[in-house]
Amino acid sequence: MAAKTFIGKIVSAKMQNTVSVEVERAYRHKLYKKTIVRHKKYLADTNDHTITEGAIVKIQECRPISKNKRFRVIEKLTS
């Protein structure tokens, strides 16, 4: 089975080797047909990338690295 990949914005880069990535997803409400936007934050390992807040990155699911870290930054899309 393929690992999950998400594209999100870095909202915090204050930790060592870790960034907080906010992923946004939009879906339609079944009854009201309104588009609803949901946000979720994931902690991701940086793999020695130098990444700052506001950058758009691609993250991929991996084995548990720590208590809350389950993702790795695969590539930096924008600064």
Backbone bond lengths (Angstrom), bond angles and torsions (degrees), N, CA, C in turn:
res aa  C-N    CA-C-N  psi(-1)  N-CA   C-N-CA  omega(-1)  CA-C   N-CA-C  phi
1 M - - - 1.449 - - 1.526 108.71 -
2 A 1.309 116.92 139.11 1.463 122.33 -177.39 1.527 110.91 -73.99
3 A 1.325 115.65 146.89 1.464 121.15 177.92 1.527 109.29 -75.75
4 K 1.324 115.97 148.77 1.454 120.84 179.06 1.521 109.99 -71.41
5 T 1.329 116.92 138.43 1.456 121.69 173.98 1.525 108.56 -127.10
6 F 1.316 116.13 140.85 1.453 122.68 179.97 1.523 109.40 -133.51
7 I 1.321 115.78 156.12 1.464 121.94 172.78 1.516 106.65 -116.18
8 G 1.334 116.56 128.80 1.457 120.24 -176.49 1.511 112.49 -151.82
9 K 1.329 114.45 176.73 1.456 122.55 -177.73 1.527 108.96 -106.27
10 I 1.323 117.19 138.57 1.461 121.22 178.69 1.521 108.79 -78.86
11 V 1.335 115.78 123.43 1.464 120.79 -179.70 1.520 111.89 -106.08
12 S 1.337 117.71 -16.71 1.462 120.70 177.42 1.521 109.28 -151.47
13 A 1.341 115.24 130.97 1.462 120.72 177.59 1.521 109.61 -130.93
14 K 1.324 117.56 35.98 1.459 122.55 -174.26 1.521 113.55 -89.58
15 M 1.331 117.67 -9.24 1.458 121.39 -178.48 1.527 110.31 -94.07
16 Q 1.324 116.56 163.11 1.462 120.97 177.02 1.519 109.46 -81.60
17 N 1.325 116.63 126.27 1.469 123.74 178.00 1.525 114.07 58.86
18 T 1.319 118.74 17.33 1.456 122.31 -177.63 1.520 109.99 -139.53
19 V 1.325 116.03 140.94 1.460 121.21 173.88 1.527 108.48 -130.29
20 S 1.328 115.36 155.09 1.453 121.65 175.14 1.524 107.56 -102.09
21 V 1.325 116.68 121.24 1.460 122.22 -175.25 1.522 108.92 -113.71
22 E 1.341 115.97 127.46 1.466 121.13 178.00 1.526 108.53 -99.03
23 V 1.333 115.43 121.32 1.460 122.03 -179.88 1.525 107.76 -107.12
24 E 1.323 115.33 132.66 1.465 121.84 -177.94 1.526 108.79 -109.56
25 R 1.329 116.93 134.37 1.461 120.03 175.25 1.518 108.88 -133.05
26 A 1.308 116.65 144.15 1.460 122.23 -178.99 1.525 108.85 -120.71
27 Y 1.326 115.57 139.87 1.460 120.03 176.79 1.519 109.42 -146.27
28 R 1.318 116.96 161.79 1.464 122.49 -179.41 1.525 109.77 -92.24
29 H 1.323 116.74 136.44 1.460 121.50 174.87 1.529 108.16 -70.72
30 K 1.317 116.48 135.34 1.462 120.20 -174.64 1.523 112.91 -63.76
31 L 1.321 117.06 -42.58 1.461 120.28 -176.30 1.520 112.74 -86.38
32 Y 1.337 117.06 -47.92 1.461 120.92 -172.27 1.518 114.15 -92.19
33 K 1.328 117.34 -7.48 1.461 123.07 177.90 1.527 113.41 58.12
34 K 1.314 117.53 24.39 1.454 122.19 178.43 1.528 108.85 -93.28
35 T 1.317 117.24 141.41 1.452 121.16 177.47 1.525 109.03 -78.54
36 I 1.318 116.09 125.29 1.459 122.54 -178.93 1.525 107.62 -113.10
37 V 1.340 116.58 133.71 1.455 121.99 179.84 1.521 108.56 -107.93
38 R 1.319 116.30 128.02 1.457 122.65 178.42 1.522 109.17 -119.12
39 H 1.331 116.65 146.37 1.453 123.27 178.96 1.525 109.08 -120.21
40 K 1.318 116.85 144.16 1.452 121.49 174.19 1.518 108.16 -142.81
41 K 1.338 116.24 140.94 1.455 121.22 179.93 1.523 110.05 -103.70
42 Y 1.325 115.06 137.75 1.450 122.04 176.72 1.530 108.47 -124.98
43 L 1.335 117.26 143.09 1.453 121.21 171.78 1.525 107.17 -90.13
44 A 1.334 116.23 132.43 1.462 120.75 -176.89 1.519 110.53 -131.49
45 D 1.331 115.22 143.34 1.457 122.27 176.20 1.523 108.45 -78.03
46 T 1.347 117.24 140.50 1.463 120.19 -173.71 1.527 114.76 -89.35
47 N 1.325 119.12 -13.62 1.475 121.67 -179.18 1.522 111.64 54.66
48 D 1.327 117.55 40.90 1.462 123.90 178.77 1.524 114.19 64.27
49 H 1.328 118.31 19.10 1.459 121.38 171.68 1.529 107.91 -78.18
50 T 1.318 117.77 147.01 1.465 120.85 172.90 1.518 106.97 -98.14
51 I 1.317 115.86 106.22 1.458 122.12 -173.83 1.525 108.66 -126.30
52 T 1.330 116.04 138.15 1.459 121.04 179.76 1.519 110.23 -111.68
53 E 1.320 115.57 168.39 1.463 120.49 178.20 1.518 110.46 -63.01
54 G 1.330 115.70 144.30 1.454 120.98 178.50 1.515 113.70 94.09
55 A 1.315 118.25 -12.11 1.468 121.69 -179.48 1.529 109.71 -74.85
56 I 1.324 116.02 148.84 1.458 122.18 175.88 1.532 107.01 -98.19
57 V 1.337 116.34 127.18 1.463 121.10 -176.39 1.524 110.54 -132.45
58 K 1.325 114.80 161.19 1.465 121.96 173.67 1.517 106.80 -107.16
59 I 1.348 117.21 128.19 1.459 121.49 179.13 1.524 109.41 -117.40
60 Q 1.329 115.48 151.73 1.459 121.22 -179.09 1.516 109.78 -131.93
61 E 1.317 115.90 142.09 1.457 122.19 178.58 1.531 110.11 -65.77
62 C 1.344 116.10 142.68 1.463 121.13 178.65 1.529 108.35 -146.31
63 R 1.314 115.69 -172.94 1.461 119.88 177.59 1.527 109.52 -66.02
64 P 1.318 119.44 158.80 1.472 120.64 178.17 1.526 111.15 -61.92
65 I 1.334 116.00 125.46 1.460 121.79 179.46 1.522 109.60 -95.54
66 S 1.331 116.80 -35.63 1.464 122.09 176.50 1.528 107.26 -149.56
67 K 1.318 116.46 -165.84 1.465 120.53 -177.10 1.528 111.91 -58.56
68 N 1.338 117.40 -41.80 1.465 121.21 -176.02 1.522 114.48 -115.27
69 K 1.322 118.47 -10.12 1.468 121.57 -175.97 1.517 110.41 -90.22
70 R 1.342 116.40 117.18 1.462 122.57 178.81 1.528 112.32 -131.20
71 F 1.330 117.37 9.75 1.460 121.68 -177.47 1.521 110.32 -130.98
72 R 1.345 115.39 157.88 1.460 123.32 176.67 1.512 108.78 -127.49
73 V 1.333 116.82 143.00 1.459 120.95 174.22 1.530 107.42 -75.87
74 I 1.328 116.03 121.72 1.452 121.16 -179.12 1.520 110.58 -90.26
75 E 1.338 117.22 -48.21 1.446 120.05 179.05 1.518 111.23 -152.78
76 K 1.318 114.65 155.18 1.454 122.88 178.42 1.527 106.87 -97.97
77 L 1.337 117.30 118.32 1.462 120.85 -175.99 1.531 111.90 -87.16
78 T 1.354 117.55 -45.08 1.459 121.19 176.29 1.518 108.66 -139.10
79 S 1.329 116.16 164.95 1.460 120.69 -179.25 1.496 111.17 -84.55
